[in-house]
Amino acid sequence: MSEKFQIEREVVLSATPEQVFAAVTDGLAGWLFPGSPPPADGTPDESGTRALVWDAPNHLHTRTDGEGGWFNALEHIIEARDGGTTVVRYVHSGVFADDWDTQFDAAGKHTDFYLHSLGQYLEHFAGRPVTYVAAPGTGASQFPGAVDKLHAALGLTSDSEPGDKITLDIPGLAPVEGEVDYLEGQFVGIRTADSLLRFYAREPWGMPVAAAHHVFAPDADAEALTKAWNAWLDGVYA
């Protein structure tokens, strides 16, 4: 049975409203995943998504409608604050077709990680060209406790916390040096000098452990990075 849901968050970001609006429209690949906003005039794009409100840089509200009353809507209400910061009220609403509790839990926890990544992008990499690297994972990682195996492969322990320095040896790549910027539940974020590395241990929701990285190095080789990270993640669960 289909039921509506609504997820609300409010975050303070170290950026201007203009930078935030750019990030949630044309800059999605820098912190979320590649995508383009619908036309500002409200005309639906190829997916059927349309802008209900496009008031740059203060308010963005988009919605996709489907059959049987299904919809998915995202809203960002953006307001400048003192000290060069901006507060964003984020609302994600829509309909889950089935398994409501599981989908709501997954969506809420992914939301927290995504909004953290938005803050990291705005603070460290805003406006820079980005190479998006996806490692979708293997079905072999869909078992209880798969997140523990991910932590071990990343060199994390029960004492690890955000701010810890970390070095990874990924075959085919130069040593990866950075620091943990997110370590919560099923998710790990590592920020390097030129990238946001994101790991999603999604086994509680019936999906493989995956990685999605945002690389801002001007000489990034998308093919080599994708091959290396996919091979590494597959090897963790071989």
Secondary structure by P-SEA (a helix, b strand, c coil): ccbbbbbbbbbbccccaaaaaaaaccccccccccccccccccccccccbbbcccccccbbbbbcccccccbbbbbbbbbbbcccbbbbbbbbbbbbccaaaaaaaaaaaaaaaaaaaaaaaaacccccbbbbbbbcccccccccaaaaaaaaaacccccccccbbbbbbcccccbbbbbbccccccbbbbbcccbbbbbbcccccccccbbbbbbccccccaaaaaaaaaaaaaaaac
